[in-house]
Amino acid sequence: MSKQAEHKVDLTRVPDDRRLFGTVSYMLMWWSSVIVIQGFMLGQSMLPPVGGLNIFQALTAMVVASLTLAIFFSLNGSAGLKYGIPFAIHSRSSFGVKGSKIATLLRGVPALFWFGIATWIGADAIAMVTQTMFGFGNTMVYFFIFQILQVILAASGIQSIKWFESSMAIIIVLIMGYMMISISQNFGDQLTANWTSAGSWGMPFITSVVALVGAVFTSSVNNSDLTRYLKNSQKVNWIGHLAGIPISNAFLVGLGIMSGAAVGEWDPVKALVKIAPNTATAMLILIFIALAQITTNLTMNVLPPALTLMDFVPKIGWKTSCVIVGVLGVVTCPWLLFNSQGFFGLINAYSAFLGPVLGVMLADYFFIRKQTLDIDELYKENNTKYRFTNGWNLAALIAVGIGGIFGIIFNSLSWLVAMPIGLVVYMILYPIIYKNHDAKVKA
């Protein structure tokens, strides 16, 4: 069997002997993947005049959020790790064969929009580089070049994604480290003043933690898409996430915090350029932004919608799906959305339903199924065990609906309210609605 065939990307189960990631490579993949530009912007927004925290409180919020994310990713990636199954199949256990498609859409659609926006940010950064160096910079041209490059990388398969992410991880972290040292040296007075300000450990601190988790939270929902390629070991699972997600996320958010204290600029590209002590450093920073968008897109914004499309249209292969996602990323018109507050409000409301999706999946796998799934049944469209009500798990759908509504009502607390409500409602409803169903299946 050729390497290309051995590591093709589809919805089939990945056996233990085809696992690509070990502890180090998996950790490095997360180092490069969680460089989400929203994290930088949230780091800035925690400080005055927008936020109410001082630097110490903001850094504490960053640590709490990073560890929370690592726990969510490790827990919800456990099924993919153990059984080698993707999110589209994993979610059938909790939502049913038909209901799982709702869950995959909830994850895949916002990823598609973020794919376009992140590409636009990267293109804008490169345009500034070439404008400075060569007197030419056209963001739209670079946007299409970036889009094509990312589609090619993604379509090449999980092996190519692994090596690109791993190789870029060290470069990205080193650049971030250099940038933080540069800020400390050139804006020390501003940082010291903000460190000693009063700030707040109350609601501003809590909402900051919620927002920081929310920036990356969505990817924990479909983490089985990646853990199915990880060495089948819970030790590797936990170490990979605890050493991968918090470190890189802390660097990025910390950079945003320091940048906000230093120059008070909301636009991430302009802010990072302002803190650069010279033109060469500014160019390095802009290249960092461009690379970071590609590494984040490949795992967080291309993989989910591409696999979702393959779930809806089984005859479509991975390469074709990547091309379609690339085209749809252009159709979203990110150049219009990037400055649209209405769009971001809509996405936040939409994403509120992902909190209870995670809550339902955790409740189902750990408490209802006791970490035991019937894989052969999961892959059958007309199976008995996970068919529930004509393919829909009503307990899960009701739980997501109720949790999502509360997430919208308490928007500033979002997933912190929605996820536990979804989990509890599911735990209450499932034994009531499907007690007889489970008894029949066991019989």
C-alpha positions as CSV (number, residue, x, y, z in Angstrom):
1,M,0.0,0.0,0.0
2,S,1.4,3.4,-1.0
3,K,1.9,6.1,1.7
4,Q,-0.7,8.3,-0.1
5,A,-3.3,5.5,0.1
6,E,-2.3,4.6,3.6
7,H,-2.8,8.1,4.9
8,K,-5.8,9.2,2.8
9,V,-8.3,11.4,4.5
10,D,-11.9,10.0,4.6
11,L,-14.5,9.1,7.2
12,T,-13.3,5.5,7.7
13,R,-11.8,4.3,10.9
14,V,-8.0,4.9,11.4
15,P,-6.4,1.7,12.8
16,D,-3.6,1.9,15.4
17,D,-0.9,1.1,12.8
18,R,-1.9,4.1,10.7
19,R,-1.6,6.7,13.4
20,L,0.7,9.5,12.2
21,F,1.2,11.7,15.3
22,G,3.3,11.0,18.3
23,T,3.6,13.2,21.4
24,V,6.1,15.7,20.0
25,S,4.5,16.0,16.5
26,Y,1.1,16.4,17.9
27,M,2.2,19.0,20.4
28,L,4.0,20.9,17.6
29,M,0.8,20.8,15.5
30,W,-1.1,22.5,18.2
31,W,1.7,25.1,18.7
32,S,1.1,26.2,15.1
33,S,-2.7,25.6,15.0
34,V,-3.9,27.7,17.9
35,I,-2.4,30.9,16.6
36,V,-5.9,32.2,16.2
37,I,-5.8,36.0,15.5
38,Q,-9.0,36.4,17.7
39,G,-6.9,35.4,20.7
40,F,-4.5,38.3,20.0
41,M,-7.4,40.7,19.7
42,L,-9.0,39.4,22.9
43,G,-5.7,39.8,24.7
44,Q,-5.7,43.5,23.7
45,S,-9.4,44.0,24.7
46,M,-8.9,42.8,28.3
47,L,-7.0,46.0,29.1
48,P,-8.3,49.6,29.4
49,P,-9.9,51.4,27.7
50,V,-12.0,48.4,26.4
51,G,-11.5,45.9,29.2
52,G,-11.2,46.2,33.0
53,L,-8.2,44.1,33.8
54,N,-4.6,44.9,34.6
55,I,-1.8,42.8,33.0
56,F,-1.4,40.4,35.9
57,Q,-5.2,39.6,35.9
58,A,-5.2,39.3,32.1
59,L,-2.3,36.9,32.2
60,T,-4.1,34.8,34.9
61,A,-7.2,34.7,32.7
62,M,-5.0,33.5,29.9
63,V,-3.6,30.7,31.9
64,V,-7.0,29.6,33.2
65,A,-8.4,29.7,29.7
66,S,-5.5,27.8,28.2
67,L,-5.7,24.9,30.7
68,T,-9.5,24.8,30.3
69,L,-9.1,24.4,26.5
70,A,-6.5,21.6,27.0
71,I,-9.0,19.7,29.2
72,F,-11.9,20.0,26.8
73,F,-9.7,18.9,23.8
74,S,-8.4,15.9,25.7
75,L,-11.8,14.8,27.0
76,N,-13.7,15.1,23.7
77,G,-10.9,13.7,21.7
78,S,-10.9,10.5,23.7
79,A,-13.4,8.7,21.4
80,G,-11.4,9.5,18.3
81,L,-8.2,8.4,20.0
82,K,-9.7,5.1,21.2
83,Y,-11.6,4.1,18.1
84,G,-10.0,6.1,15.3
85,I,-13.3,7.7,14.2
86,P,-13.9,11.2,13.0
87,F,-16.4,13.7,14.5
88,A,-19.1,12.9,11.9
89,I,-19.1,9.3,13.1
90,H,-18.4,10.0,16.8
91,S,-21.4,12.4,16.9
92,R,-23.8,9.7,15.7
93,S,-23.6,8.1,19.2
94,S,-25.0,11.2,20.8
95,F,-27.2,12.7,18.0
96,G,-28.2,9.7,15.9
97,V,-27.3,9.0,12.3
98,K,-29.4,11.9,10.9
99,G,-29.1,14.2,13.9
100,S,-25.3,14.1,13.8
101,K,-25.5,16.1,10.5
102,I,-26.9,19.0,12.6
103,A,-23.9,18.8,14.9
104,T,-21.4,18.7,11.9
105,L,-23.1,21.7,10.3
106,L,-22.9,23.7,13.5
107,R,-19.2,23.1,13.5
108,G,-18.5,23.3,9.8
109,V,-20.3,26.4,8.7
110,P,-18.6,29.0,11.1
111,A,-15.2,27.3,10.3
112,L,-15.9,28.1,6.6
113,F,-16.4,31.8,7.4
114,W,-13.3,32.0,9.6
115,F,-11.3,30.3,6.8
116,G,-12.0,33.2,4.5
117,I,-11.4,35.9,7.2
118,A,-8.1,34.3,8.4
119,T,-6.9,34.1,4.8
120,W,-7.8,37.8,4.2
121,I,-5.8,38.8,7.3
122,G,-2.8,36.8,6.1
123,A,-3.0,38.3,2.6
124,D,-3.2,41.8,4.1
125,A,-0.1,41.2,6.1
126,I,1.9,40.1,3.0
127,A,0.5,43.0,1.1
128,M,2.1,45.3,3.7
129,V,5.4,43.5,3.4
130,T,5.6,43.7,-0.4
131,Q,4.3,47.3,-0.4
132,T,7.2,48.3,1.9
133,M,9.9,46.3,0.1
134,F,8.8,46.6,-3.5
135,G,6.2,49.3,-3.7
136,F,3.4,46.9,-4.6
137,G,0.8,45.3,-2.4
138,N,-2.6,44.1,-3.5
139,T,-4.5,42.2,-0.7
140,M,-7.0,40.7,-3.1
141,V,-4.3,39.2,-5.3
142,Y,-2.5,37.7,-2.3
143,F,-5.9,36.4,-0.9
144,F,-6.4,34.3,-4.0
145,I,-2.8,33.1,-3.9
146,F,-3.1,32.1,-0.3
147,Q,-6.4,30.4,-0.9
148,I,-4.9,28.3,-3.7
149,L,-1.8,27.4,-1.6
150,Q,-3.9,26.3,1.4
151,V,-6.2,24.2,-0.8
152,I,-3.2,22.5,-2.3
153,L,-1.6,21.8,1.2
154,A,-4.9,20.5,2.6
155,A,-5.7,18.4,-0.5
156,S,-2.2,16.7,-0.2
157,G,-3.5,14.9,2.9
158,I,-3.0,14.6,6.6
159,Q,0.7,13.7,6.2
160,S,1.4,17.0,4.4
161,I,-0.6,18.9,7.0
162,K,1.4,17.2,9.8
163,W,4.8,18.1,8.4
164,F,3.9,21.7,7.5
165,E,2.3,22.3,10.9
166,S,5.2,20.8,12.8
167,S,7.9,22.6,10.8
168,M,6.2,26.0,11.1
169,A,5.5,25.6,14.9
170,I,9.1,26.2,16.0
171,I,9.4,29.2,13.7
172,I,6.2,30.8,14.9
173,V,6.9,30.3,18.6
174,L,10.4,31.7,18.2
175,I,9.1,34.8,16.4
176,M,6.4,35.3,19.1
177,G,9.1,35.0,21.8
178,Y,11.3,37.6,20.1
179,M,8.3,39.9,19.7
180,M,7.5,39.7,23.4
181,I,11.1,40.4,24.4
182,S,11.1,43.4,22.0
183,I,7.9,44.8,23.5
184,S,9.3,44.4,27.0
185,Q,12.5,46.3,26.1
186,N,10.8,49.1,24.2
187,F,7.6,49.6,26.1
188,G,8.6,48.7,29.6
189,D,7.1,51.8,31.3
190,Q,3.7,51.3,29.8
191,L,3.7,47.6,30.8
192,T,4.8,48.5,34.4
193,A,2.0,51.1,34.8
194,N,-0.6,48.6,33.6
195,W,0.7,45.8,35.8
196,T,0.1,47.9,39.0
197,S,-3.3,49.3,38.1
198,A,-6.3,48.1,40.2
199,G,-8.2,46.1,37.6
200,S,-11.0,43.6,38.6
201,W,-11.2,40.0,39.7
202,G,-15.0,40.0,39.3
203,M,-17.2,39.8,36.2
204,P,-14.6,41.4,33.8
205,F,-12.2,38.6,34.8
206,I,-14.8,35.8,34.3
207,T,-16.0,37.2,30.9
208,S,-12.4,37.5,29.8
209,V,-11.8,33.8,30.5
210,V,-15.0,32.9,28.8
211,A,-14.1,34.9,25.7
212,L,-10.5,33.4,25.5
213,V,-11.8,29.9,25.7
214,G,-14.5,30.7,23.2
215,A,-11.9,31.8,20.6
216,V,-10.7,28.2,20.2
217,F,-13.5,26.3,21.9
218,T,-15.2,25.3,18.7
219,S,-12.3,23.0,17.6
220,S,-12.7,20.9,20.8
221,V,-16.1,19.8,19.4
222,N,-14.6,18.0,16.4
223,N,-11.3,17.1,18.0
224,S,-11.9,13.4,17.1
225,D,-11.0,14.5,13.5
226,L,-7.4,14.9,14.7
227,T,-7.0,12.5,17.7
228,R,-7.9,9.6,15.4
229,Y,-4.4,10.1,13.9
230,L,-2.7,10.2,17.3
231,K,-0.9,7.3,18.9
232,N,-3.6,5.4,20.8
233,S,-2.5,6.3,24.4
234,Q,-4.4,8.5,26.9
235,K,-1.0,9.6,28.2
236,V,0.0,10.9,24.8
237,N,-3.5,12.5,24.4
238,W,-3.2,14.5,27.7
239,I,0.4,15.4,27.3
240,G,-0.1,16.4,23.7
241,H,-2.9,18.8,24.5
242,L,-1.5,20.1,27.8
243,A,1.9,20.8,26.3
244,G,0.5,21.9,22.9
245,I,-2.5,24.2,23.4
246,P,-1.6,26.3,26.5
247,I,2.0,27.1,25.5
248,S,1.1,28.5,22.0
249,N,-2.2,30.1,23.1
250,A,-0.4,31.7,26.1
251,F,2.2,33.2,23.7
252,L,-0.4,34.6,21.4
253,V,-2.8,36.0,24.0
254,G,0.2,37.3,26.0
255,L,1.4,39.1,23.0
256,G,-2.0,40.7,22.5
257,I,-2.0,41.8,26.2
258,M,1.4,43.3,25.9
259,S,0.6,44.9,22.6
260,G,-2.6,46.4,24.0
261,A,-0.7,47.9,27.0
262,A,2.0,49.2,24.7
263,V,0.1,50.9,21.8
264,G,-3.6,50.4,22.3
265,E,-4.3,49.5,18.7
266,W,-7.2,47.1,18.0
267,D,-6.2,46.0,14.5
268,P,-3.8,43.1,14.9
269,V,-1.7,43.8,11.8
270,K,-1.3,47.5,12.6
271,A,-0.7,46.8,16.3
272,L,2.1,44.4,15.7
273,V,3.7,46.7,13.2
274,K,3.6,49.6,15.7
275,I,5.5,47.7,18.3
276,A,8.3,46.7,15.9
277,P,11.5,48.7,16.7
278,N,12.6,48.7,13.0
279,T,11.5,47.8,9.5
280,A,13.2,44.4,9.5
281,T,11.3,43.4,12.6
282,A,8.0,44.7,11.2
283,M,8.5,42.5,8.1
284,L,9.2,39.5,10.3
285,I,6.0,40.1,12.3
286,L,3.9,40.4,9.1
287,I,5.4,37.1,7.8
288,F,4.5,35.6,11.2
289,I,0.9,36.7,10.8
290,A,0.7,35.2,7.3
291,L,2.1,31.9,8.4
292,A,-0.1,31.7,11.5
293,Q,-3.2,32.1,9.4
294,I,-2.2,29.2,7.1
295,T,-1.4,26.8,10.0
296,T,-4.6,27.7,11.8
297,N,-6.7,27.3,8.7
298,L,-5.5,23.8,7.8
299,T,-6.5,22.1,11.0
300,M,-9.3,24.3,12.4
301,N,-11.0,25.9,9.4
302,V,-10.5,23.6,6.4
303,L,-10.7,20.1,8.0
304,P,-14.2,20.5,9.6
305,P,-16.2,21.8,6.6
306,A,-14.3,19.4,4.2
307,L,-15.2,16.4,6.3
308,T,-18.8,17.7,6.8
309,L,-19.2,17.9,3.1
310,M,-17.9,14.4,2.7
311,D,-20.4,13.2,5.3
312,F,-23.3,14.9,3.4
313,V,-22.1,13.8,-0.1
314,P,-20.3,10.4,0.4
315,K,-19.2,10.2,-3.2
316,I,-17.0,13.3,-2.9
317,G,-13.3,12.6,-2.2
318,W,-11.0,14.5,0.1
319,K,-9.3,16.5,-2.7
320,T,-12.6,17.5,-4.3
321,S,-14.0,18.5,-0.9
322,C,-11.0,20.7,-0.2
323,V,-11.4,22.5,-3.5
324,I,-15.1,23.1,-2.9
325,V,-14.3,24.5,0.6
326,G,-11.7,26.7,-0.9
327,V,-14.2,28.2,-3.4
328,L,-16.8,28.6,-0.6
329,G,-14.2,30.4,1.5
330,V,-14.0,33.0,-1.3
331,V,-17.8,33.1,-1.7
332,T,-18.1,34.2,1.9
333,C,-16.5,37.6,0.9
334,P,-14.3,38.0,4.0
335,W,-13.2,41.5,2.8
336,L,-16.8,42.6,3.7
337,L,-17.2,40.5,6.8
338,F,-13.9,41.4,8.5
339,N,-15.2,44.8,9.6
340,S,-18.9,43.8,10.0
341,Q,-20.0,43.9,13.6
342,G,-23.3,42.4,12.6
343,F,-21.5,39.3,11.2
344,F,-19.5,38.8,14.4
345,G,-22.6,39.1,16.5
346,L,-24.4,36.5,14.3
347,I,-21.5,34.1,14.5
348,N,-21.3,34.5,18.3
349,A,-25.0,33.7,18.6
350,Y,-24.7,30.8,16.2
351,S,-21.7,29.4,18.0
352,A,-23.5,29.5,21.3
353,F,-25.1,26.2,20.3
354,L,-21.7,24.6,20.0
355,G,-21.3,24.7,23.8
356,P,-24.3,22.4,24.5
357,V,-23.1,20.2,21.5
358,L,-19.9,19.6,23.5
359,G,-21.9,19.1,26.7
360,V,-24.1,16.5,25.0
361,M,-21.2,14.6,23.5
362,L,-19.3,14.5,26.8
363,A,-22.4,13.3,28.7
364,D,-23.1,10.6,26.1
365,Y,-19.6,9.2,25.8
366,F,-18.5,9.3,29.5
367,F,-21.8,8.8,31.4
368,I,-24.3,7.1,29.0
369,R,-22.0,4.9,26.9
370,K,-19.3,4.5,29.6
371,Q,-16.6,5.1,27.0
372,T,-17.8,2.1,25.0
373,L,-19.0,2.5,21.4
374,D,-20.2,-0.1,18.9
375,I,-18.2,1.0,15.8
376,D,-19.8,-1.4,13.3
377,E,-23.2,-0.1,14.3
378,L,-22.1,3.6,14.1
379,Y,-21.1,3.1,10.5
380,K,-24.4,1.6,9.4
381,E,-26.9,4.2,8.1
382,N,-29.9,2.0,9.3
383,N,-28.4,0.7,12.5
384,T,-30.7,-0.1,15.5
385,K,-28.5,0.9,18.3
386,Y,-28.0,4.5,17.4
387,R,-31.1,5.1,15.3
388,F,-33.2,6.5,18.2
389,T,-36.2,8.3,16.7
390,N,-35.9,7.7,13.0
391,G,-32.2,8.6,13.1
392,W,-32.7,11.6,15.5
393,N,-31.7,11.6,19.1
394,L,-34.4,13.9,20.4
395,A,-32.8,14.2,23.9
396,A,-29.7,15.6,22.3
397,L,-31.4,18.0,20.0
398,I,-33.6,19.4,22.8
399,A,-30.6,19.7,25.1
400,V,-28.7,21.7,22.4
401,G,-31.7,23.9,21.7
402,I,-32.2,24.8,25.4
403,G,-28.5,25.2,26.1
404,G,-28.0,27.4,23.0
405,I,-30.9,29.7,23.9
406,F,-29.4,30.2,27.3
407,G,-26.0,30.8,25.7
408,I,-27.6,33.6,23.6
409,I,-29.5,35.1,26.5
410,F,-26.3,35.2,28.7
411,N,-24.1,36.1,25.7
412,S,-21.1,37.3,27.8
413,L,-21.0,33.9,29.5
414,S,-21.8,31.9,26.4
415,W,-20.4,28.4,26.6
416,L,-19.9,28.6,30.4
417,V,-23.7,28.6,30.7
418,A,-24.7,26.7,27.6
419,M,-22.4,23.7,27.9
420,P,-23.4,22.5,31.4
421,I,-27.1,23.2,30.7
422,G,-26.8,21.0,27.6
423,L,-25.0,18.3,29.5
424,V,-27.5,18.3,32.4
425,V,-30.6,18.4,30.2
426,Y,-29.3,15.5,28.1
427,M,-28.6,13.5,31.2
428,I,-32.2,14.1,32.4
429,L,-34.0,13.5,29.1
430,Y,-32.1,10.6,27.6
431,P,-33.1,7.9,30.2
432,I,-36.7,9.3,30.1
433,I,-37.0,9.2,26.3
434,Y,-34.9,6.2,25.4
435,K,-35.2,3.8,28.4
436,N,-37.2,1.4,26.4
437,H,-35.0,1.9,23.3
438,D,-31.9,0.8,25.2
439,A,-33.6,-2.1,26.8
440,K,-34.7,-3.4,23.4
441,V,-31.2,-3.0,21.9
442,K,-29.7,-4.9,24.9
443,A,-32.3,-7.6,24.5
